[in-house]
Amino acid sequence: MMAARVWGRFRRHRAAVAGAVALALVMGGAALAPLLTPYNPAALDPDHALEAPTPRHPLGTDDLGRDELARLLYGGRVSLLVGMTAMLVGSAIGVTLGSLAGYLGGRVDAAVMRLVDLVLSFPAIFLLLILLNWTAGRAPVALMVGYLGLFGWTGLARIVRAEYLSLREREFVEAARAGGAGVRRVVFRHILPNAMAPILVQAAFAVGGAMLAEAALDFLGFGLPPEIPTWGNLMTQAESYLTSNPVLVIAPGAVVTLSVVAVFFIGDALRDALDVRAR
């Protein structure tokens, strides 16, 4: 019954429904890349470099003769993986620390909030440059995920803390304590399910933010190695051909924009659909 109400509220947001369909198509294209294109995204063909779109190469080829559609589809795997995994890392940290801060309060709450302030005030780009230096000037996928996750949990931690401060005084929590439930059981078994609505909404926004940050870092040259096809790398490598072969820039830019906007629309609709005060 609850799921039906949530779905009924969600589908009223036509932009969110359209965004969900668009995101499903993008994810499906990335997952089914070997079936959608016969080309290897790393295969070089200098004799056919910078070809215009043709039936053989629907999006043309880049300056090394690599099929742009193949690189776009396979690059989606990396970009979506980074966005999803960074969200999971950040959510795990934010939910854990926010839960403990909101439920235990006192010194634990103060320590977590000071940690949040420290992370927010820390010049994160300096840490990224240090890590890049340790990895010969480029960040592997695991490093990129860790970087985005470690600096993307603070907002969720604050939201979870606020929810726990409100929920920890409710009757069902008092009943669980009276029944002998320990701190871990109360925090993660009784309170957390009731705080899932804002967590899911924030997680949806975090996916879009991580994807956008990864693409921006790639475009600036601080991201993943250029041999790894990502949407950001595709735009970086095609920057010089914006006027002569604009498809090479427009295609990955359009997919990044579509994916991020779709995720934001979905998150906005989830916020309204999961609002218990909504009728």
N, C-alpha and C positions, 0 to 999 in steps of 0.2 A: 504493500500500500504506500509506504513511504517512498519507495523507488519510483512508483507511478506518479506521485505528486512532484517529485524532483524532475522527472523527465518532462512532465507537463509544463512546468515552469521554464525548463531549459529550452524546449522547442519553440517557445514564444519569441525567443531571441533569434530572429532569422539570420542575423549576421553570424552568430555563434554556430548555428546549424550548418550554414554554408562554410564556415571556417573548419568545422569538424570534418566535413566532406573533403574539403581541399587538403587538409592535413593528412587524412587517410589516403588520398591519392598520392601525395608526396611520399609518405612512408611506404605505401605499396610499391611505388616505382623504385624506391631504393632497395626494398627487399627483393624485388623480382628483376633486378637489373640484368642478371645473366640471361633472362628470358626475353627482355625487351631490346637488347642490343647485342650483336655478335662480337663487338669490338672489345679489346682489352684497353682499359683507360690509360695504361702505361706504354702501349705499343706505339713506337715512333714510325712515321711515314713521311719523311721530309719532302718526297716528291709531290705530296698532296697537301702541303702546308697552306694554311689560311684560305682554304676553300670556302666558298659561299655555301649556304644551305642547299642541299640537293636531296633527292630521295635516298641516295646512298648514305649521306651524312645529313640528317634532318636539321642539325644545328651547326653544320660546317665543321671545320677542323681548326686547331690552334696553330701557333707558329712552328710547332714540331710535327704537325700532321696527325696529332691525336684526335680521335673522335670526340667532339664536345659533348654530345648527348651521353656517351658512355662515362665521361668524366663527371658530368652533372649528376648522373644517377648514382655512380659509385661514391662520389663526393658527398652525396646526401647521407650515405651510411655513416660516414665519419662525423659529419656535422650533427646529425640527429643523435648519434651515440654520445658525443661529447655533451650535448644539451641535456639528454636524459640522465646520463650517469652523473654529471655534475650536480643536477637537481637532487638525485638520490643521496649523494655524499653530503651536500649542504643540508638537506632535510633531516638526515640521520643526526647530524651534529646539532642542528637547531632545535629539533623536537626533544632530543635527550636533555640538552642544557636548559632549554626553556621549561621543560616539565619539572626538572629538579628545582630550578629557581622559583617557579610559581608555587610548587607544592610545599617545599621545605622552608622557603622564605629565609629571613634572618641573614646570617653570614653567607650562606650558599647563594642566596638571591643577590646580595651585594657583590660577591665575587664574580658571579656570572655577568652581571650588568657592567662591572668594570672591565671584564674581558671583552664584552661587546663594544664598549667605548674605545678600548685599545685597538681592536680590529678596525673599527670605523675610522679612527684617526691615523692608522698606520698607512704610510705611502706604499700601497700595494705594488705599484709599478717597479719600485726598487727591488722588492723581493723577486719579482718576475725576472728582472735583469740579472740578478744573482743566479737564479736557477738556470736561466738561459746560458750563462757563462759556464756553469757546470756541465751543461749538455752541448758544448761546442757551438753555442749560439742559437740552438733551436730546441723547442720543447716537444718531446714525444707526446703521444695521446694521453698516457697515464699522468704525465706531469701537468698537462693542460687541464685534465679533469680535476686533479687534486687542487690545482691553483684556483680554479673557478669555484670548486666546492668549499674550500677553506675560507674564501672571502665572500661566500654567498649565503651564509647561514644566519647572519645577524638579524635580519628582518623577521625571519620565521621564528627565531628564538624569542623575540619581543612579543610577537603575536601569541605564541604558545604560553608564554609566561602570563600574559594578561588573561587568557582563557582559564588557566589553572587557578589564578588568584580568585576568579569568580566561582569556579566549580568546586573548589576544595571545601567550601563551607556548606555545600548542598547536603540534603538529607541522605541521599544514597551513599555519599562518601562517608558520612558519619556512621551509617549502618555497616559499611564495609569495615571500618576501623573497629567498631564494636564487636564485629564477628571475628576479630583476630587477624585480619588481612595485614600483611606487611607493607612497607612503603612501596616496594617495587610492584606488588600486585595492585595496590590502590592507584599508583601513578599510571601504569601502563594497561591495566585491565579494566579499571572502572572509570577513570577520568578521560584518558586518551580517546576512546571511541566517541565521547561526547564533544571532543574538541576537534574532530576530524574535518568539519566543514571549512573553517578558515585555513587549516593546514593544506587541504586539497587545492583551495583557491590560490594560496601563495605558491604552492608547488607548480601549478600551471604557469603562473607568471615567471617563476624561476627558470623553467625550461626555455621560454622565449628569451629571457635575459641572458642565459648562458650561451645560447646559439648566437645571439647578436654580439656578445662579447668575444666569442671565439672567432667569428667572421671578421670583426674589427681588428683583433690582434693579428690574424693572418694577413689582413690587408696592409697593416702597418709594418709587417715583417717580423713581428714578435711571436708569431704563433707556430703552427706546425710546419715541418719541413716542406719545401715546395714540391717534392716528389710525391707527397701524400695529397691526393685530390680531395679538396674540401671546397665549399662554396666561396669561402674567403680567399683561398689560394687561387681559384679560378679567376676571380675578379682582379687580383693583384697581377697575375701573369698576363691578363688581357688589357691592362690599363693603357698600354702603348697603342693599342689597336681600336680605341674607342671610336674614332672617326672612320677608319678604313674597314673595320669589321665589327660593328657595334654589337652584334649578336653574342659575341664572346663575353661581353660585360653584362649585357642586358639579361641574358638567360639566368646566370647564377644570382644576379642581384634581384631579379623578379622572384625567384624561388625562395631566397632568404626572406624577402619582404613578405611574401605570401605566407610562409610558415610562421614567422614571428607574429604577424598580425592575426593569423588564425588562432594561435595559442592565446594571445591576449583577449580576443573575443570570447574564446571558450572559458578562460578564467573569469572574465567579467560576468558571463552568464551563470557560471557555477556559483559565484558569490550571491546572486539573486536567487538562484534555484535552491540553494542550501540554507537560505535565511529562514530560520524557524518562525520569525515574526511575519513572514510574507503570507498573504492569503491567496 
